[in-house]
């Protein structure tokens, strides 16, 4: 369990994104412990795990698809910071009463965003315009009265949003990929300036504990580990 590994824990709610493992890697590179959890994870379960911050991943579906994954909207009322990325932003804004529609012009690849609020903590140290990586066919078209736009592109008025009442930040772009030219500041700002993680976690802490737990459980028996050999699998 996460709370047994570290007293500071960031939960990544997975909607099937190809980048979920990369998000986790970026969080761990910032010396914060995290786990990828299914989108069926409830707010109650996150409280039990001691989540100090939550990231909602992107995903391949549209929010109106018949098989579109959903999440427990009570997560937005946990009084912990929540960051929604791409689909994660859309599904959270929809849950808060907003509207998501198909974009007239799909944005895919390098895109320039313009910051409406340069003083928002999520953008601390970022340029007021920067290149980011977009990959979406839908977009948030309407937002509830609690949510304000904090960045836009030429085609997307709501490229980033903020809800102070629910401590929610939404990004239509992907800060976890290197194509987003923020030098890692956005995720770092979320983890440190917003969630207030201490940043004292090390991967060796996890390795040592995991090895000890495996030895205790397995004893003298043999173990088979199936591994693809890819970088993500071996991480």
N, C-alpha and C positions, 0 to 999 in steps of 0.2 A: 504494500500500500504506500501511496505517496507520503502520507504523514509520517510513516515510519522511516523513510529515507532522509527526509529533510524537513525542517520546520518552516521552510519557505517553499512554496510550490505554485507553479504556473500551469494551469490546465489548458490544453489545446483540444478544442472540440472539433472533431473531424467530420466533414461533410463529403468526404471522398476526393479531396483535392490531391492532385499529383505533387503538390508542394508541401503537404503536411509534414513529411519527414524533414524537409528543408527548414520549415518554420521551427521545428523542434531543435534542429542543429543550430540555428541562429540564436535561439534562446539559451541553449547550453554554452555556446561560445561566449555569451555574456555572463557566464558563471551563475546561471539561475537554473534550478532543477525544474524539469517539466515532464509531463507525460501526455501522450496522445490518447484521447478518450473518445468513444463512440458518441454520435450526436444524440443518442438516447439517454445519455448521462443527465441526471436531474440536478436541480439546484441543491436539493437536500444532500445528495451524494457529494457534491462539490464542497458543501459546508463540512461534511464529515471528513473529507480529505484535507481540509484546511487550505483550500485554494485562496491565494492572495491576489491572483489576477487570472483572467480568462481570455483566451484568443479563440475566435470563431474562424475556422479555416475557409478557404474558397471551396469550390466544388464544380463538377461538370454539368449539373442540372440547372434549369431555370426554376424559380420559386413556384411557378404555376404548373410545372410538369406533374403528371399524375403520380409519378414515383419520387417526387422531390423530397429530400430529407428535411425534417423539421427539427426543432429543438425545444427544450423547456424554457418558455419565455420568462419564467420566474428567475432565471439566471440574471436577467437585467435588473432585478430587484434585490440582489444579494448584497448591495453596497460594497462591491469590489469592482475595480476597473475591468471593463470588457472592451476588447479590440476586435472588430469585425473586418475581415479581409475579403473583398470581392463578394462572393456568394454570402459570406458571413455577415457582411454589411447589409446586403439586400434582405436576407431573411430576418435580421434583427429589426430593420426599419419597417418591414411589413408587419412584424409582430407588434410594433409600437403604433400601428395605425397608418403607416405610410403606404405608398403605392409603387409597385415595381412594374415596368413595362418593357417591351422590346425596344432596343435602340434603333433609331432610323439609320444610324451609321455605326456599325460594329467597330469597337476599338481593340486592336490587337497589335502588340509590339510597343516600340518606344513612343511615348506620348509626353507632351509638355503639360505639366499642371501649374496652375497659378494659385498661390495661397491667398485666401480672403483674410485670414487671421494669422499673421506672422508671430503673434505672441502666444498662440495656443501651445501648451507644453508638449504636445505630440510633435510639433514642428520646431522645437527649440534648436537653434543652430543651423537650420536649413535655409537655403536660398528661397526668395519669394517666388521663384520659378525654377523648376527642375525637371529633368527627364525621369520618367517612371515607366514601369512595365505594366501595360494593361492587357487584359485577356477576358473580354466580356461581350456578350450579345444583348444582355438586359441591363437596365439601369434603374436606380431609384428615381422616380419621377415626381413624387410628392412625399412630404415628410410631415410628421406631427408637429404641433406647436412647440414641443420641448426641444426639438432637434434643429440645429442651425448649420448651414453650409460653411465649411472652412477652407475649401479648395474647389477649383473647377478646371475644366479643360475647354477647348473650343467647342467640343461636341457634347460634353457632359457637365451640366451645371452643378451637379452634386457629386464631385469626385472624392470628396471627404466631408464627413459630417461629425457633429459633436452634440451630445446630450448631457448637459451638466447634471440634471436631476438624477439620471441613472448611471452616471459615470461611464458613458459609452462613447467610444470613438469608432467611426466607420471609414474604411478606405476602399475605394473602388479599384485601386491598383494594388500591386504586390510588393511590399517593402522587403520581403525576404529574399528576393532574387537580386543578383548583382547588377542586372540591367537598370534597376532603380538606383539612380546616382545620388544617394543621400549619405553615402559612407557609413551605412548602418545606423544612422542617428535616430530614425523613427522608431525602430524596435527598441533601441537602447533607451530612448526617452520614455517609451511606454513602461519598460521594466523598471527603470530607476527613478525617473521624475514623477511618474504617475502611480505605479504599483509600490514603489519604495522598497524594492528588494535590496538586500544587503550585498549581494554579489560575492558571497564567500563559498559558493558551492564549487566543487571540483569533480571532474569525471571519475577520478580515482576513488572518491568517496563512494560512488555508486558501484564501481567495479569491486572494491574490497567487500562491501556489504553483500553484493550479489553472489560473489564467490563463496562467502561464508554461509549464506542461506542455502546455496546449492549443495555444499558439502554436508550441511546438517540434514538436509532432506534426503539426499542420495545415499550418503554413507559410503559403503564399499561397493555399491552397485555400479554398473556401467551406464553411460549416458550417450545418446546419439544426438548430435546437433546438425540439423539440415540448414545449410547456408548457401545462398546463390553465389556469393563471392563478389557481389557489387559493393560499391562504396557505402551506400545507404544501409545495406544488410549487415555490413561488417562494422558499422559505426557503433 
